[in-house]
Amino acid sequence: MKVLHVTTHVNIGGIGNYILSLTGALKAKGIDCVVASSGGNLENEFAKKGIPLKKLNIKTKFEFGSKVIGSAFAIAGIIRKDGIGLVHAHSRVSQVASWLACKMTKTPLVTTCHGYFKRRLRVVLDTWGDRVVAISDAVRDHLKDDLGVMDGRIALIYNGVDPARFGGRYSDAEIGSIRESSGIGPGPVIGTIGRLSPVKGQKFLVEAMAAIISKCRDARMIIVGDGPEREALESRAKSLGIDRSIHFISSVLDTDRILAVMDVFVFPSVKEGLGIALLEALAAGKACVASDVGGIGDILRRDSCGVLVRPGDPRSIADAVIGLLDDPAARSRMGERGRKVVSERFSLDVMAGRVAELYRDVIRDKG
């Protein structure tokens, strides 16, 4: 089986990391994967895994613009030339282009809904393909209730990460070296990882830090990621007089290293399907504080492996973080439960196995 994965770009971040991990795991299961996109800073990582890349002129936010039409013809060409048996599209723009290409070539199409979509033309022009993957229960409900996708077309397949990658224990010397190279001084570390954008809620974490420092003066915060909100976040930290306690670090692929120095991981999103960064933090054995949105509550509430807070509420975040900093035993218990739940329910191998099974079902049904 040869599968073409299509996305807008392959930069470090949610969808890019998802496709990188998934294609590698599928390859190990005997499924050949090709990735088509406008490119990005993960290209070398795909090359290391032996995943071929195809370039598309698809970097646009307009789902029905000229770049999407042009990309549809380019995708159709890849399907014919490379003998593609199924297309798997990920971002909203690439889903429309792939839907058009699959109509031209009569190729089966699977899509993944990684988060939340505006209704727009989605309720009139159905571009979800033969089956659509929902990455959490909340996303599945969104597809059914808000976008009118029939339940039988939805496959609930949770995001997955590799527990082995995050299960390693770093020595005190290694952690000290990471702290030094990142410019992090002594004291407990609160951290988050994600694109710096309003929907990720980092501004509420910055505001919470003022209250955290009032109780724990040597606390440090690291915010890992890139995006349009960085300047505003830095400005807000400075206006609160806490800029020396907050360290901004550009996106990194080896998140296991930066997670190693964190005492508490915070995921302050105001809207989220099921964040891979949160799963990585749980796999790394970190006590987690996260907004009760999307699929997050299903994990932390069911498995008691973190603290849920009201979205957009700095005081709620601060109280949860301070409570965990004051209780090392609770942090340790949560960390162990987090490792266990990722290993049992959110592993990369389980995710890839279910996706491979879905591919086979779709191809068989298309006959």
C-alpha positions in Angstrom: 0.0 0.0 0.0 1.3 3.5 -0.9 -0.2 6.5 0.9 0.2 10.2 0.0 0.0 12.5 3.1 -0.9 16.1 2.2 -0.6 19.1 4.4 0.0 22.8 4.0 3.5 22.7 5.4 5.9 20.5 7.5 7.1 22.9 10.2 7.7 21.9 13.8 4.4 21.9 15.5 1.2 19.9 16.0 0.3 18.7 12.5 3.9 18.6 11.2 5.1 16.5 14.2 2.0 14.3 13.9 2.7 13.4 10.2 6.4 12.9 10.9 5.7 10.4 13.7 2.8 8.7 11.9 4.6 8.2 8.6 7.6 6.7 10.3 5.4 4.3 12.3 3.4 3.3 9.3 6.6 2.7 7.3 7.6 0.2 10.1 4.3 -1.5 9.5 5.0 -1.9 5.8 3.1 1.0 4.5 4.9 3.2 2.0 4.3 6.9 2.6 4.9 10.0 0.6 4.4 13.6 1.9 3.3 16.5 -0.2 3.4 20.1 1.2 4.9 23.5 0.6 7.9 22.4 2.7 9.2 23.4 6.1 11.9 23.0 8.8 11.1 19.3 9.3 12.2 18.3 5.8 15.5 16.8 7.0 13.7 14.8 9.6 11.5 13.2 7.0 14.6 12.5 4.9 16.2 10.7 7.9 13.2 8.4 8.1 13.3 7.8 4.3 10.0 9.4 3.7 9.9 11.0 0.2 8.8 14.7 0.0 6.9 16.4 -2.9 6.6 20.2 -3.2 3.2 21.9 -3.6 2.4 25.6 -4.1 -0.2 25.3 -1.3 0.8 27.8 1.3 -2.5 29.7 1.6 -5.3 30.3 4.0 -8.0 30.3 1.3 -9.6 26.9 1.0 -11.1 27.6 -2.5 -8.4 29.9 -4.0 -6.3 29.5 -7.1 -3.4 27.8 -5.1 -5.8 25.1 -4.0 -7.0 24.4 -7.5 -3.4 24.3 -8.8 -2.4 22.0 -6.0 -5.3 19.7 -6.7 -4.0 19.1 -10.2 -0.4 18.6 -8.8 -1.7 16.1 -6.3 -3.6 14.2 -9.1 -0.3 14.1 -11.0 1.5 12.6 -8.0 -1.2 10.0 -7.5 -0.9 8.9 -11.1 2.9 9.0 -11.4 3.7 7.4 -8.0 1.0 4.8 -8.0 -0.7 6.2 -4.9 -3.5 3.9 -3.5 -4.9 6.3 -0.9 -4.6 10.0 0.1 -4.6 11.2 3.7 -5.1 14.9 4.0 -4.5 16.9 7.3 -5.0 20.7 7.2 -8.2 22.3 6.0 -6.6 23.7 2.8 -5.0 20.4 1.9 -8.2 18.6 2.5 -10.0 20.6 -0.2 -7.2 20.2 -2.7 -6.9 16.4 -2.0 -10.7 16.0 -2.3 -10.6 17.6 -5.7 -7.6 15.5 -6.8 -9.2 12.3 -5.5 -12.4 13.1 -7.5 -10.2 13.4 -10.6 -8.4 10.2 -10.1 -11.1 8.1 -8.3 -8.7 7.6 -5.4 -9.8 6.8 -1.8 -9.5 9.8 0.6 -9.0 9.8 4.4 -8.8 13.1 6.3 -7.9 14.0 9.9 -9.7 16.6 11.9 -7.0 17.9 14.2 -9.1 20.6 15.9 -12.1 22.8 15.2 -13.4 24.2 11.9 -15.7 27.1 11.1 -18.8 26.0 9.3 -18.2 28.1 6.2 -18.9 26.0 3.1 -18.1 22.8 4.9 -21.7 22.1 5.6 -22.6 22.5 1.9 -19.4 21.1 0.2 -18.4 17.9 1.9 -14.6 17.5 1.6 -14.1 15.1 4.5 -13.4 12.1 2.2 -14.4 8.5 2.6 -13.5 8.5 6.3 -12.4 11.2 8.7 -10.2 10.7 11.7 -11.2 12.5 14.9 -8.3 12.8 17.3 -10.5 13.1 20.5 -14.0 12.5 21.7 -14.6 16.3 21.6 -13.5 16.6 18.0 -15.7 13.7 17.1 -18.7 15.5 18.7 -17.7 18.7 16.8 -17.7 16.8 13.5 -21.2 15.3 14.2 -22.9 18.2 15.9 -21.4 21.3 14.2 -20.4 20.0 10.8 -23.0 17.4 10.1 -20.7 14.4 9.5 -22.4 11.1 9.9 -21.2 9.0 12.8 -20.4 6.0 10.6 -17.8 8.1 8.6 -15.9 9.1 11.7 -13.0 7.0 13.1 -12.0 8.0 16.6 -8.2 7.5 16.7 -6.4 9.4 19.5 -3.1 11.1 18.9 -0.1 9.1 20.0 3.5 9.6 21.0 6.4 7.3 21.5 6.6 6.5 25.2 10.2 5.2 24.8 11.4 8.6 23.5 10.2 10.4 26.7 10.7 7.6 29.2 14.5 8.2 29.6 15.7 9.5 32.9 18.1 12.5 32.8 20.9 12.8 35.4 21.2 15.8 37.5 24.3 16.8 35.5 22.4 16.5 32.2 19.5 18.6 33.6 22.0 21.2 34.8 23.6 21.3 31.4 20.2 21.8 29.7 19.3 24.6 32.2 22.6 26.3 31.6 22.4 26.2 27.8 18.9 27.6 28.0 19.8 30.4 30.3 17.6 29.1 33.1 18.8 29.9 36.6 18.2 28.0 39.8 14.7 27.4 41.1 11.6 25.4 40.1 10.6 25.5 36.5 7.2 25.9 35.0 7.0 25.4 31.2 4.8 25.1 28.2 5.4 24.1 24.5 3.3 25.2 21.6 2.8 27.7 18.8 2.7 31.2 20.2 -0.9 32.2 19.1 -4.0 33.5 20.9 -5.7 30.1 20.8 -2.9 28.5 22.8 -3.5 30.8 25.7 0.1 31.6 26.7 -0.8 35.1 27.7 -2.8 33.7 30.6 0.2 31.7 31.7 2.4 34.8 31.6 -0.2 36.7 33.8 -0.4 33.7 36.1 3.4 33.9 36.6 3.1 37.2 38.5 1.0 35.4 41.2 3.3 32.4 41.1 6.4 34.5 41.8 4.7 36.2 44.7 4.6 32.8 46.4 7.8 31.3 44.9 10.3 34.1 44.1 12.9 31.9 42.5 10.4 30.2 40.1 11.4 30.2 36.4 9.2 29.8 33.4 10.1 28.6 29.9 7.8 29.2 26.9 8.9 27.1 24.0 7.6 27.9 20.5 7.4 30.4 17.7 4.5 32.5 16.4 2.8 35.9 16.1 2.2 36.3 19.8 5.8 36.4 20.9 6.3 40.1 20.9 3.1 40.7 22.8 4.0 38.0 25.4 7.4 39.5 25.9 5.9 43.0 26.3 3.3 41.7 28.8 6.0 40.0 30.9 8.0 43.2 30.9 5.0 45.3 32.0 4.4 42.9 34.9 8.0 43.2 35.9 8.7 39.4 35.5 10.6 39.4 32.2 13.8 38.2 33.9 11.9 35.1 35.2 10.5 34.1 31.8 12.6 32.5 29.1 11.4 32.3 25.5 12.9 29.4 23.5 12.3 28.8 19.8 10.6 25.6 18.7 12.7 22.5 19.2 12.2 18.9 17.9 13.9 17.2 20.9 11.2 18.2 23.3 12.2 15.4 25.6 15.3 17.4 26.6 13.4 20.6 27.4 10.7 18.7 29.3 13.4 17.2 31.5 14.0 20.5 33.3 10.3 21.2 34.0 8.8 20.6 37.4 5.3 21.5 36.2 4.0 21.5 32.6 1.1 23.9 31.8 -1.1 23.7 28.7 -3.3 26.8 28.8 -5.1 26.5 25.5 -8.5 28.1 25.1 -9.4 25.7 22.2 -7.7 22.4 21.6 -8.5 19.0 20.0 -6.0 16.9 21.8 -2.5 18.5 22.1 0.5 16.4 21.3 2.6 18.6 23.6 0.5 17.6 26.5 0.8 13.9 25.7 4.6 14.3 25.5 4.6 16.0 28.9 2.6 13.1 30.4 4.9 10.6 28.7 7.8 12.4 30.3 6.3 11.9 33.7 5.5 15.6 34.3 2.8 16.9 36.6 0.4 18.8 34.2 -1.9 21.7 34.6 -4.2 22.1 31.6 -7.3 24.0 30.5 -10.5 22.0 30.6 -11.2 22.2 26.9 -11.6 19.8 24.0 -10.3 16.3 24.6 -8.0 17.4 27.4 -10.5 16.9 30.2 -11.2 13.4 29.1 -7.6 12.4 29.8 -6.8 14.3 32.9 -10.1 13.8 34.7 -10.5 10.1 33.9 -6.9 9.2 34.8 -6.2 11.7 37.5 -2.9 12.5 35.9 -3.1 16.3 36.0 -5.0 19.4 37.2 -7.8 20.9 35.1 -8.3 24.7 35.2 -10.8 27.1 33.8 -9.7 28.3 30.3 -8.5 31.9 30.2 -8.2 32.1 34.0 -4.7 33.2 35.2 -5.7 32.9 38.9 -6.8 29.3 38.4 -3.6 28.4 36.6 -1.5 30.1 39.4 -3.3 28.3 42.2 -2.8 24.9 40.5 0.9 25.5 39.8 1.6 26.8 43.3 -0.2 23.8 44.8 1.9 21.4 42.8 5.2 23.2 43.5 4.3 22.9 47.2 3.7 19.1 46.9 6.5 17.1 45.4 4.8 13.8 46.3 1.7 14.8 44.3 3.8 15.8 41.3 5.5 12.4 41.4 2.2 10.5 41.6 0.7 12.4 38.7 3.9 11.9 36.7 3.8 8.1 37.1 0.1 8.0 36.2 0.8 10.1 33.1 3.5 7.7 31.9 1.1 4.8 32.4 -1.9 6.3 30.6 0.2 7.3 27.5 1.8 3.8 27.4 -1.6 2.2 27.6 -3.9 4.5 25.6 -1.9 7.1 23.6 1.1 5.3 22.2 2.3 6.0 18.7 2.2 2.3 17.9 -1.5 2.0 18.8 -2.3 5.1 16.8 -0.4 3.9 13.7 -2.0 0.4 14.0 -5.5 1.9 14.0 -4.7 4.2 11.1 -3.3 1.3 9.0 -6.4 -0.7 9.8 -8.6 2.3 8.6 -6.7 2.5 5.4 -7.3 -1.2 4.6 -11.0 -0.8 5.4 -11.4 2.2 3.2 -9.6 0.5 0.2 -11.6 -2.6 0.7 -14.9 -0.7 0.8 -14.0 1.3 -2.3 -13.4 -2.1 -3.9 
